[in-house]
């Protein structure tokens, strides 16, 4: 009986051992909080809603455009938010807020 239990335990343990998830799969965030953050901090310049093609500031890409950019990731959004840009006001964005914004942007993807 002990041998059977040990064999089942070993089988269960081996089925849990998998290759790590791709980086994109382990990104996290809350889309609802991300939308709220975008409304408060981004909507004066960027089109943030689904289907909005034109931003209030013509130099600011829509969130959907950013989300549909090939290779875009939460890490890239956080790096962008942490970098100063001449056309973007200097915001101090916590990484978890950036993760939330990215989670919201992913809901806008058309591809």
C-alpha positions, 0 to 999 in steps of 0.5 A: 500500500505504501508503495502504491501511495509513493508511486501516486505521489511521485506521478502527481509531483512529476505532472506538476513539473512543467516548463516555465510560462512565457514572459507574456503569460506571467504579466499581471494587472487589473484591467478595471483599475487600469481603465480608471488610472487611464481615465484619470491620467491619460485621457486628456491626451490619449484615446483610451476607449475601444474603437476610439481612433483619434486622440485629443492630442494628435501626437499621442497614440490611442491605447488600441494602437499601442495594444496592437503594436507587434511585440508590445508587452507589459514590460515595454509599457512600464519602461515607456511610462518610466521614461521621460518624453518631450510630448508626454508630461512627467508622470511618476507611475508605479509599476503596478499601475503600469501593469494595470494599464497594460491589462486594460490595453490588452482588452482593446487588442483587435488582433 
